[in-house]
Amino acid sequence: MKVPRGKLPLSVIAVLISGFALAGLIFTEDLRALTEEREKSVLGDDIIDEDKISFHPGECNAMNGKWVFNRDKDLLYTEQSCPYLDKQVACMRNGRPDGDYLYWEWQLDDCILPRFNPRIVLEKLRGKRLMFVGDSLQREQWQSFVCMVESILPHEGKSMNRSRSLSVFTAKEYNATIEFYWAPFLIQSNSDAHLITNTSQRILHVDSITKHAQHWIGVDILIFDTYVWWMSGQKIKSVWGSFANGDEGFEELDFVVAYRIGLKTWANWIDSTIDPNSTRVFFTTMSPTHMRSKDWHNEKGIRCYNETRPVMERGYWGSGSDRRIMGVVTSVIGRMKVPVTFLNITQLTEYRIDGHVSVHTESKGKILSDEKKGNPRVYADCIHWCLPGVPDTWNQLLYAYL
């Protein structure tokens, strides 16, 4: 039979239609399979965050960037929304009149720092323990981290258990904990359990760490810090080895020497105890203090009091960050067998003279009186940070590395 030009037989058309339908079915199934695979990936260990695609830890330098004001910045929590904030750091509640410090974003020069995604964080932590270890600044980073994730959990799906040495936030659905362990020197001292405010009476056991470290065993992600407690301006009374007369056998060491011995004790414990296949280790660098307004050319200023904007001078470095300590950290950690990831917060935090609690804080459980607020030379706290605030950016950086 002769087929008219330009027309196909019905049988051929039927075959073509069946072929297209089969191809469409195969494509649909492949697409569904890819989608299901991606969903499995998102919900599994290899969680995909599109914001993190352009962030490469080995190539992105967290120190190189600038603070940019963004009034439209989304806050993951507020003083009112997060029930776990200490009164000491709730600056607005304590009378701070300005709120611009909340809306500065750290923007990297050559990379994009991913936004903190609480759902992905909790998936990453499913069945795991994350622990911050260190001083009151590390406790602030812990509180910030908890506040950044807790809002997406139902009331019955979370719990908090706080104590002097160990505090534990639990995300029940995820079988995950976010913990803080108090060890301001990392190694042991006579000021660990009962705070000794007179720094001249503190004695450090620079080669003893087991009492603290036993609480770190079995933790999946460990984040350490230790800095400001070493900066007393005095020689540090240090003990090592066994002395018949106990703490009376101390020797006074320069703080840099004592810090090196103490950090080596920590590093030796990590290297001899931690399995890097099951535990990730981070070390948070110095959180700067801002005690001398002359550092940032404010001759008439009083510490960080009444500062409302960051320093905009690129590479600014004040007297509140000791380069010798940074050198010790780099040297000791650089020789460790277990890989340790630096959370290098120092340079980006140096600029934030506006982020401290200043006089908008409390002392001995009470908000500072108007009389004390009027005496910032004595009462302005230029060590700790308002929350929400600067430590949220530290955790944004931590999230980028997780």
C-alpha positions in Angstrom: 0.0 0.0 0.0 1.3 3.4 -1.0 1.4 5.9 1.8 0.4 9.4 0.9 3.4 11.8 1.1 3.5 13.7 4.5 1.3 11.2 6.3 2.3 8.3 8.6 0.4 5.1 9.0 -1.7 4.8 12.1 0.4 1.9 13.3 3.6 4.0 13.2 1.8 6.9 15.0 0.7 4.5 17.7 4.2 3.2 18.2 5.5 6.8 18.4 2.9 7.8 20.9 3.6 4.8 23.0 7.3 5.6 22.8 6.8 9.2 24.0 4.5 8.0 26.8 7.1 5.5 27.9 9.9 8.1 27.8 7.7 10.5 29.7 7.0 7.8 32.3 10.7 7.0 32.6 11.6 10.7 32.9 8.9 11.1 35.6 10.2 8.1 37.5 13.8 9.3 37.2 12.7 12.8 38.4 10.8 11.3 41.3 13.8 9.1 42.2 16.1 12.1 42.1 13.7 14.1 44.3 13.3 11.2 46.7 17.1 10.8 46.8 17.5 14.5 47.4 15.0 14.4 50.3 16.8 11.4 51.8 20.0 13.4 51.5 18.5 16.4 53.1 17.2 14.3 56.0 20.2 12.2 56.3 23.8 12.8 57.3 24.7 14.6 54.0 22.3 17.4 54.6 22.1 20.0 51.7 22.0 23.7 52.5 22.0 25.7 49.3 23.4 28.7 51.3 26.5 26.7 52.1 27.4 25.8 48.5 29.5 28.9 48.0 31.2 28.6 51.4 34.4 26.5 51.3 36.1 26.4 54.7 39.6 25.9 53.2 39.2 28.9 51.0 37.1 31.4 52.9 38.9 33.6 55.5 36.5 34.6 58.2 38.8 37.4 59.3 38.4 39.3 56.0 35.2 41.1 55.8 33.2 44.1 57.1 30.1 44.8 59.2 27.2 46.0 57.2 24.0 47.5 58.7 20.8 45.8 57.7 17.6 46.9 59.3 15.7 44.1 57.5 17.9 41.4 59.1 15.8 38.5 60.4 16.5 37.9 64.1 16.2 34.2 65.0 15.2 35.1 68.6 14.7 38.1 70.9 15.1 38.6 74.6 11.3 38.0 74.9 11.2 34.9 72.8 14.0 32.9 74.3 13.5 31.9 77.9 17.1 30.8 78.4 18.9 34.1 78.4 20.7 35.2 81.5 19.6 38.6 82.8 23.2 39.7 82.7 23.2 39.8 78.9 19.6 40.9 78.2 20.6 44.5 77.4 17.3 45.9 76.2 15.6 44.5 79.2 18.2 46.1 81.3 17.5 49.5 79.9 19.7 49.9 76.8 18.0 52.6 74.8 19.3 51.8 71.3 18.9 48.6 69.2 21.1 49.1 66.2 23.7 46.7 67.5 21.2 43.9 66.6 21.2 44.6 62.9 24.9 44.5 61.8 25.8 41.5 59.6 29.3 40.2 59.0 29.9 40.0 55.3 33.0 38.2 54.0 35.1 39.7 51.2 35.4 36.7 49.0 32.7 34.3 50.2 29.1 34.3 51.4 28.7 33.3 55.1 25.6 31.1 55.1 22.6 32.0 57.2 22.1 29.9 60.3 19.4 27.4 59.6 18.0 25.9 62.9 16.2 23.0 61.2 19.3 21.8 59.4 21.3 22.3 62.5 19.0 20.0 64.5 19.1 17.4 61.7 22.9 17.5 61.8 22.7 17.0 65.6 20.1 14.2 65.5 21.2 11.6 68.0 24.3 13.6 68.9 25.8 15.7 71.7 27.3 19.1 71.1 29.2 20.7 74.0 30.7 24.2 74.6 33.5 24.1 77.1 35.1 27.2 78.7 34.3 30.4 80.5 31.4 32.9 80.6 32.0 34.0 77.0 31.7 30.4 75.9 28.5 30.2 78.0 27.2 33.1 76.0 27.9 31.4 72.8 26.1 28.3 74.1 23.1 30.4 75.1 23.1 32.1 71.7 23.2 28.6 70.0 20.3 27.3 72.1 18.2 30.4 71.5 18.8 30.1 67.7 17.4 26.6 67.5 14.8 26.4 70.4 12.1 28.5 68.8 11.3 25.9 66.1 10.6 23.3 68.8 7.3 22.8 70.5 7.2 23.5 74.3 6.9 19.8 75.1 9.7 19.0 72.7 12.6 20.7 74.6 14.0 20.9 78.1 16.7 22.6 80.0 18.7 21.4 83.0 21.2 24.0 84.4 23.8 23.6 87.1 27.0 25.2 88.1 29.3 23.0 86.1 27.1 21.4 83.4 24.0 22.7 81.7 22.1 20.7 79.1 19.5 21.7 76.6 17.6 18.8 75.0 15.8 18.7 71.7 13.7 15.6 72.4 12.4 14.8 68.9 16.0 14.8 67.6 17.5 13.0 70.6 20.1 15.8 70.6 21.7 17.8 73.4 23.4 21.2 73.3 25.5 21.5 76.4 27.8 23.8 78.3 30.6 22.8 80.7 32.2 25.3 82.9 36.0 25.2 82.8 37.3 28.7 82.4 41.0 27.6 82.2 40.2 24.2 80.7 42.8 22.8 83.1 41.9 22.6 86.9 42.1 25.5 89.3 41.0 26.3 92.9 38.5 28.7 91.3 36.5 26.2 89.2 33.7 25.2 91.6 33.7 28.2 93.9 34.6 31.5 92.2 37.5 33.3 93.7 37.1 36.9 92.6 40.5 38.0 94.0 42.7 36.9 91.1 45.8 36.9 93.2 44.4 34.0 95.2 43.8 31.8 92.2 46.0 28.8 91.8 46.1 26.7 88.6 47.0 23.1 88.3 48.4 23.5 84.8 49.1 19.8 84.2 45.8 18.5 85.6 42.7 18.2 83.4 41.1 14.8 84.1 38.5 16.1 86.5 37.0 18.3 83.8 37.8 16.1 80.8 35.9 13.1 82.1 32.8 15.0 81.2 33.9 15.5 77.5 34.2 11.8 76.7 31.6 10.6 74.3 30.6 14.0 73.0 30.3 14.2 69.2 31.1 17.9 68.8 33.3 19.8 71.2 33.9 23.6 71.1 36.5 25.0 73.5 37.7 28.4 74.5 39.9 29.9 77.2 41.4 33.4 77.3 40.0 36.2 79.4 40.5 34.5 82.8 44.3 34.4 82.1 44.4 38.1 81.6 44.6 39.3 85.2 47.7 41.4 84.6 49.5 39.5 87.3 51.8 36.5 87.4 49.8 33.3 87.6 50.3 30.9 90.6 50.8 27.6 89.0 51.2 24.0 90.3 52.2 20.9 88.5 53.1 17.4 89.6 52.6 16.2 93.1 53.5 18.4 96.1 53.4 17.3 99.7 52.2 20.7 100.6 49.5 20.9 97.9 48.7 24.3 96.6 51.4 25.8 98.7 53.9 24.4 96.3 52.9 26.9 93.6 55.3 28.9 91.4 54.5 32.3 89.9 54.7 32.2 86.1 54.2 34.8 83.4 50.7 34.4 82.1 51.9 33.5 78.6 54.1 30.7 79.9 51.3 29.4 82.2 48.9 29.5 79.3 51.2 27.5 77.0 51.6 24.8 79.7 47.9 24.7 80.3 47.0 24.5 76.6 49.6 21.8 76.1 47.9 19.8 78.8 44.6 20.2 77.0 46.1 19.3 73.7 47.8 16.2 75.0 44.5 15.0 76.5 42.7 15.6 73.1 45.5 13.7 71.2 45.5 10.8 73.6 41.8 10.4 74.1 39.7 11.7 71.3 38.9 9.6 68.2 38.7 12.1 65.3 36.5 9.6 63.4 33.7 10.1 66.0 34.3 13.5 67.5 34.9 16.9 65.9 36.9 19.5 67.9 36.7 23.2 67.5 38.6 26.0 69.3 37.2 29.5 69.6 39.9 32.2 69.5 40.0 35.2 71.7 36.9 37.3 72.4 38.3 40.9 72.5 37.7 43.2 75.4 37.3 46.9 74.8 38.6 48.7 77.9 40.5 51.6 76.3 38.5 54.0 74.1 41.7 55.6 72.9 42.4 52.4 71.0 39.7 53.4 68.5 40.5 57.1 68.7 37.7 58.2 71.0 39.7 60.4 73.3 36.7 61.4 75.4 35.2 58.0 75.6 34.9 55.8 78.7 35.7 52.2 77.7 32.8 50.9 75.5 30.2 53.0 77.2 27.7 54.7 74.9 29.3 53.2 71.8 26.6 52.5 69.2 28.6 51.7 66.0 31.4 49.3 65.1 34.9 50.4 64.3 35.1 50.8 60.5 38.9 50.9 60.2 39.9 47.7 58.3 42.3 45.5 60.3 41.7 47.4 63.6 43.3 45.6 66.5 43.0 46.9 70.0 44.8 46.3 73.3 42.1 43.9 74.4 43.5 41.0 72.3 46.9 39.7 73.1 48.8 38.5 70.0 51.1 36.4 72.1 48.2 34.3 73.3 47.0 33.9 69.7 50.6 32.8 68.8 50.5 30.2 71.6 47.2 28.8 70.4 48.4 28.6 66.8 51.7 26.9 67.8 50.2 24.3 70.2 47.2 23.4 68.0 49.3 23.3 64.9 51.3 20.4 66.4 48.4 18.3 67.4 47.6 14.9 65.9 43.8 15.3 66.2 42.5 17.9 63.7 41.1 21.0 65.5 39.1 23.6 63.6 39.6 27.2 64.5 36.6 29.4 65.0 38.6 32.5 64.3 36.2 35.2 65.8 38.9 37.6 67.0 39.2 40.1 64.1 35.5 40.3 63.3 34.7 40.8 67.0 37.4 43.5 67.4 35.3 45.9 65.5 32.2 45.5 67.7 32.9 48.1 70.4 29.1 48.7 70.3 28.0 45.1 71.2 29.0 44.9 74.9 26.6 44.9 77.8 28.4 48.0 79.2 26.2 49.4 82.0 23.1 47.6 80.8 23.7 44.5 82.9 23.3 43.2 86.4 25.6 42.7 89.4 24.9 40.1 92.1 21.5 39.3 90.6 20.3 42.9 90.4 20.2 45.3 87.5 22.6 48.2 88.0 21.1 51.2 89.7 21.0 54.5 88.0 23.8 55.6 90.3 26.0 52.8 89.1 25.0 53.3 85.5 26.2 56.9 85.9 29.7 55.6 86.8 30.8 53.7 83.7 34.5 54.0 84.6 33.8 51.4 87.3 30.7 49.5 86.2 30.8 49.3 82.4 31.3 45.7 81.4 33.3 45.7 78.1 34.0 41.9 78.2 30.5 40.3 77.9 28.1 40.7 75.0 24.5 41.6 74.6 22.2 38.8 73.4 20.9 38.7 70.8 24.2 40.1 69.4 27.8 39.4 68.4 27.9 35.7 69.6 25.1 34.9 67.1 27.7 35.6 64.4 30.2 33.3 66.1 27.5 30.6 65.8 26.8 31.5 62.2 30.5 30.8 61.5 30.3 27.5 63.5 27.3 26.5 61.4 29.2 27.1 58.2 31.8 24.6 59.4 29.4 21.9 60.7 
